[in-house]
């Protein structure tokens, strides 16, 4: 089984042909989940729990950036993360993994969180959270 380094993973606004968010330090997600509902009855075999699958949850994507307040992909101007947040508009996104061949997951999401961090002894960074809406394409 081939193993890959995560270095080179990209997150693009506008899908696979879009614009890459600059200065990403790490990406987590999407946190895909399947809800289940307990349907255990008094006559369930061996008294073991039984469940049925219900809703697929698309979850969230979170990522940390080396925050540049003047970078077009970060700021509160057209095409920036803060602009999407303030406007409350969803965008098409794609995470492309550096595998061979490259694999991309695409989805629609809202920027739901943007938290800058400016420690006196560290780098200016920001933690960003996006909530997916609808069905992602998991290639």
C-alpha positions as CSV (number, residue, x, y, z in Angstrom):
1,X,0.0,0.0,0.0
2,X,1.4,3.4,-1.0
3,X,1.8,6.1,1.6
4,X,1.8,9.8,1.0
5,X,3.1,12.9,2.8
6,X,0.4,15.5,3.4
7,X,2.6,18.3,2.1
8,X,1.1,19.8,-1.0
9,X,-2.5,19.3,-0.1
10,X,-4.5,22.3,-1.4
11,X,-7.9,23.9,-0.6
12,X,-9.4,25.8,-3.5
13,X,-12.3,28.2,-3.6
14,X,-14.3,27.7,-6.8
15,X,-13.6,23.9,-7.0
16,X,-10.6,22.1,-8.5
17,X,-10.0,24.9,-11.1
18,X,-10.4,27.7,-8.5
19,X,-8.0,29.8,-6.4
20,X,-6.0,28.1,-3.7
21,X,-6.3,29.6,-0.2
22,X,-2.8,30.9,0.6
23,X,-0.6,30.0,3.6
24,X,-2.5,26.9,4.8
25,X,-0.7,25.2,7.7
26,X,-3.1,22.2,8.2
27,X,-6.5,21.0,7.0
28,X,-8.9,18.7,8.9
29,X,-12.1,17.2,7.5
30,X,-14.6,17.0,6.3
31,X,-15.9,15.2,9.3
32,X,-18.3,12.8,7.6
33,X,-20.7,10.9,9.8
34,X,-23.7,8.6,9.5
35,X,-26.5,8.9,12.0
36,X,-28.2,5.8,13.3
37,X,-31.5,5.2,15.1
38,X,-31.9,2.5,17.7
39,X,-34.5,-0.1,16.7
40,X,-33.8,-2.7,19.4
41,X,-36.9,-4.6,20.5
42,X,-37.8,-7.0,23.3
43,X,-37.3,-9.9,20.8
44,X,-34.0,-8.7,19.3
45,X,-31.7,-11.7,18.9
46,X,-29.5,-12.2,22.0
47,X,-30.6,-8.9,23.4
48,X,-28.1,-7.1,21.1
49,X,-28.6,-3.5,20.0
50,X,-30.0,-3.1,16.5
51,X,-29.8,0.2,14.5
52,X,-30.9,1.5,11.1
53,X,-28.9,4.1,9.1
54,X,-30.6,7.5,8.8
55,X,-29.0,10.8,7.8
56,X,-25.5,11.3,6.3
57,X,-23.8,14.3,7.9
58,X,-21.3,16.2,5.7
59,X,-19.7,17.8,8.8
60,X,-17.1,20.6,8.8
61,X,-13.7,21.4,7.4
62,X,-11.3,23.3,9.6
63,X,-8.0,24.6,8.7
64,X,-5.2,26.9,10.1
65,X,-3.5,29.6,8.1
66,X,-0.5,31.8,8.5
67,X,-2.8,34.8,8.4
68,X,-2.0,37.7,6.1
69,X,-4.6,40.4,6.5
70,X,-3.7,41.8,3.1
71,X,-3.8,38.5,1.2
72,X,-6.7,38.3,-1.3
73,X,-7.8,34.8,-0.2
74,X,-7.9,35.9,3.5
75,X,-9.4,39.4,3.6
76,X,-12.8,41.0,3.6
77,X,-12.9,41.6,-0.2
78,X,-14.2,39.7,-3.1
79,X,-12.7,36.2,-3.1
80,X,-11.6,36.3,0.5
81,X,-12.6,34.1,3.4
82,X,-13.8,37.0,5.5
83,X,-15.9,38.3,2.6
84,X,-17.6,34.9,2.4
85,X,-18.1,34.9,6.1
86,X,-19.6,38.4,6.3
87,X,-21.8,37.9,3.2
88,X,-23.0,34.5,4.6
89,X,-22.7,33.0,1.1
90,X,-21.8,29.4,0.3
91,X,-19.0,28.6,-2.2
92,X,-17.8,25.6,-4.0
93,X,-14.5,24.2,-2.6
94,X,-12.1,21.4,-3.4
95,X,-9.5,19.7,-1.3
96,X,-6.9,18.1,-3.5
97,X,-4.6,15.4,-1.9
98,X,-1.1,15.0,-3.2
99,X,-1.5,11.3,-4.2
100,X,-0.5,9.8,-7.6
101,X,-2.8,10.4,-9.4
102,X,-4.1,13.4,-7.4
103,X,-7.5,12.9,-5.8
104,X,-10.0,15.8,-5.1
105,X,-13.0,16.0,-2.8
106,X,-15.4,18.8,-3.7
107,X,-18.2,20.3,-1.7
108,X,-20.3,23.4,-1.1
109,X,-19.7,25.2,2.3
110,X,-20.2,28.3,4.3
111,X,-17.3,29.9,6.2
112,X,-18.7,29.7,9.8
113,X,-15.7,30.7,11.9
114,X,-12.6,32.8,11.5
115,X,-10.4,33.2,14.6
116,X,-7.1,35.2,14.4
117,X,-4.4,34.4,16.9
118,X,-1.6,36.9,17.6
119,X,0.6,35.6,20.4
120,X,3.4,37.9,21.5
121,X,6.0,35.1,21.0
122,X,4.6,33.5,17.8
123,X,3.2,33.9,14.3
124,X,0.0,35.6,13.3
125,X,-2.4,32.8,12.4
126,X,-6.1,32.2,12.1
127,X,-8.3,29.1,12.6
128,X,-11.0,28.8,10.0
129,X,-14.1,26.6,10.0
130,X,-16.5,25.8,7.2
131,X,-19.8,23.9,7.4
132,X,-20.6,21.8,4.4
133,X,-24.1,21.8,2.9
134,X,-25.5,19.1,0.6
135,X,-23.7,16.1,-0.8
136,X,-19.9,16.3,-1.2
137,X,-18.2,14.6,-4.1
138,X,-15.7,12.1,-2.7
139,X,-13.6,11.0,-5.7
